[in-house]
């Protein structure tokens, strides 16, 4: 079954970021045969003086396939309690795909534009029967953790930090190879024109598909008669 794990605020200024921790968690779940990781997305939330955050106030969603949600929850709690940095306010959520309802989607959307509270996160998760827990510090990470699963489920926010095989791709490949080797769903221009499966694309050194219409979408552009993924700065702008 398809589940979403939301994780936020596992780091401090000296440690690796939440995205790195979530990739480690994905490996941990796979190695222990608890879940099959499907993808990890990063989601940018509101940056405001009222909100404590380490650097960018982003959270992450880990999509998994599992028949053992209870074991996944306990293993994820154990991992984050052990690995979260000193001074962090780590939060964790777990929801079956269909549990992420309109209330959660609305909460997640608002987290990008207004300051939300832990109580609102707890009430939204409870009403939707979604597991939600603050693990370290003030427990404030539950706001970002719940927002991450909502934004991922909505399908039009953020960028993929990881897909099976994605980060191993560097250099030039056919479109069909990128899709099969990196689990990318679509490769298209910014005007949504899809490239032929045999077209060669240079993915460079930093390949990060954007989540659009529920699909891992790699945006490309033509330059000097060759296709390249759009710039890192453009990807960040589109996915924030």
C-alpha positions in Angstrom: 0.0 0.0 0.0 1.1 3.6 -0.7 2.0 5.7 2.3 3.5 9.1 2.8 6.0 10.0 5.6 6.4 13.7 6.4 9.6 14.8 8.1 10.8 18.3 9.2 13.4 20.1 11.3 15.9 17.3 12.0 18.9 19.5 11.6 20.9 22.4 13.1 23.3 24.9 11.6 26.2 22.5 11.8 24.6 19.3 10.7 23.4 17.9 7.3 20.0 19.0 6.3 16.6 17.2 6.6 16.8 16.1 2.9 20.0 14.1 3.7 18.4 12.6 6.8 15.3 11.5 4.8 17.5 9.8 2.2 19.2 7.9 5.1 15.8 7.0 6.5 14.7 5.6 3.0 17.8 3.5 3.0 17.2 2.3 6.5 13.6 1.2 5.7 14.7 -0.6 2.6 17.7 -2.4 4.2 15.4 -3.6 7.0 12.8 -4.7 4.4 10.1 -2.6 6.0 9.2 -0.5 3.0 10.0 0.1 -0.7 11.0 3.8 -1.1 9.4 5.4 -4.1 10.6 9.0 -4.0 11.5 12.0 -1.8 10.2 15.5 -2.4 11.3 18.8 -0.8 8.7 21.4 -0.1 9.3 25.1 0.7 7.2 26.6 3.5 6.7 30.2 4.6 9.8 32.1 5.7 8.8 34.5 8.4 10.5 35.9 11.6 7.8 34.2 13.7 8.8 30.8 12.5 12.0 29.1 13.8 13.9 27.3 11.1 17.5 26.3 10.4 18.1 27.8 6.9 15.2 27.6 4.4 12.1 26.3 6.3 11.7 23.4 4.0 10.3 19.9 4.8 10.4 16.6 3.1 8.0 13.8 2.1 9.1 10.2 1.7 6.7 8.1 -0.5 6.8 4.4 0.2 5.1 1.1 -0.6 4.6 -1.0 2.5 2.3 -3.7 4.1 3.7 -2.9 7.5 2.8 0.7 8.4 3.1 0.1 12.2 6.6 -1.2 11.8 7.5 1.7 9.4 6.2 4.2 12.0 8.2 2.7 14.9 11.4 2.3 12.8 11.1 5.9 11.5 10.6 7.2 15.1 13.6 5.3 16.3 15.7 6.5 13.4 14.9 10.2 13.8 15.2 10.1 17.6 18.7 8.7 17.1 19.8 10.8 14.1 18.2 14.2 14.6 20.7 16.9 15.4 21.0 18.5 18.9 18.7 21.5 19.2 16.4 20.3 16.4 12.5 20.2 16.6 11.9 17.1 14.6 8.4 16.1 13.6 7.1 13.0 11.9 3.8 12.1 10.2 2.6 9.0 8.5 -0.5 8.7 6.3 -2.0 6.2 3.9 -2.3 7.9 0.5 -6.1 8.2 0.7 -6.0 9.6 4.2 -4.5 12.8 2.9 -7.8 14.6 2.5 -8.9 18.2 1.7 -8.4 19.3 5.3 -4.7 18.3 5.1 -4.3 19.8 1.6 -5.7 23.1 2.8 -3.4 23.1 5.9 -0.4 22.4 3.6 -1.3 25.1 1.2 -1.7 27.7 4.0 1.7 26.7 5.5 3.3 28.3 2.4 1.6 31.7 3.0 0.7 32.1 6.7 2.1 31.2 10.1 0.4 28.1 11.5 0.5 26.6 15.0 1.3 23.1 16.4 -2.3 22.9 17.7 -3.7 23.4 14.2 -1.3 20.6 13.0 -2.4 18.3 15.8 -6.1 18.9 15.2 -5.8 18.5 11.4 -3.9 15.2 11.8 -6.3 13.9 14.4 -9.4 14.7 12.4 -7.8 12.9 9.4 -6.6 9.9 11.5 -3.0 10.6 10.5 -0.2 9.7 12.8 1.7 12.8 13.9 4.3 13.3 16.6 6.9 15.8 17.6 10.1 13.9 18.5 12.7 16.5 19.7 12.9 20.0 21.0 9.7 22.0 20.9 8.0 19.4 18.6 7.4 22.3 16.1 8.5 20.1 13.2 5.0 18.6 13.1 3.8 21.6 11.2 6.2 21.1 8.3 5.9 17.3 8.5 2.1 17.4 8.0 2.5 20.1 5.3 4.9 17.9 3.4 2.5 15.0 2.9 -0.2 17.4 1.9 1.9 19.2 -0.7 3.2 16.0 -2.1 -0.3 14.5 -2.3 -1.6 17.6 -4.0 0.9 16.9 -6.7 2.0 20.4 -7.8 4.7 21.6 -5.3 8.3 20.9 -4.7 11.1 19.0 -6.3 12.4 15.4 -6.1 15.5 15.0 -4.0 15.6 11.3 -4.7 14.0 8.7 -7.0 15.4 5.2 -7.6 18.5 5.6 -9.8 18.0 9.3 -10.3 21.1 10.6 -8.6 23.4 8.2 -10.5 22.5 9.9 -13.8 25.1 12.3 -15.1 25.8 13.4 -18.6 23.8 12.6 -21.8 21.0 10.0 -22.2 18.0 9.4 -24.4 14.7 10.5 -22.9 13.5 6.9 -22.6 16.7 6.0 -20.7 16.2 8.9 -18.2 12.6 7.8 -17.6 13.4 4.2 -17.1 16.7 4.5 -15.2 15.8 7.5 -13.1 12.0 6.8 -12.7 11.1 10.2 -14.2 7.5 10.3 -15.5 7.8 13.2 -18.0 10.5 15.2 -19.8 9.1 18.3 -21.5 9.7 21.9 -22.2 8.3 24.7 -20.1 5.4 25.0 -22.5 4.7 21.3 -21.8 5.8 19.9 -25.2 7.1 16.4 -24.5 10.3 15.2 -26.1 10.5 12.0 -28.2 11.9 9.0 -26.4 15.0 8.9 -28.6 15.9 12.5 -28.1 19.3 13.1 -26.3 19.2 15.2 -23.2 22.2 16.4 -21.1 21.1 16.1 -17.5 24.3 17.6 -16.2 25.4 17.0 -12.5 22.2 18.2 -10.7 19.1 16.4 -11.9 16.0 17.4 -9.9 12.6 16.7 -11.4 9.7 19.0 -10.3 6.4 17.6 -9.0 3.7 18.6 -11.5 0.3 17.0 -11.9 1.4 14.2 -9.6 4.3 13.3 -11.9 8.1 13.6 -11.6 8.6 16.2 -14.4 12.0 17.1 -15.8 11.9 20.4 -17.6 14.4 20.9 -20.5 15.3 23.6 -22.9 17.2 23.7 -26.2 20.5 25.5 -26.5 22.8 25.4 -29.6 20.7 22.5 -31.0 21.2 20.4 -27.9 18.7 19.7 -25.1 19.6 20.4 -21.5 17.7 20.4 -18.2 16.8 24.0 -17.2 19.2 25.7 -14.8 19.5 24.9 -11.1 18.3 28.4 -10.3 15.2 28.0 -12.5 14.4 24.6 -11.0 14.6 26.0 -7.5 12.3 28.9 -8.5 9.7 26.6 -10.1 9.8 24.3 -7.1 9.6 26.8 -4.3 
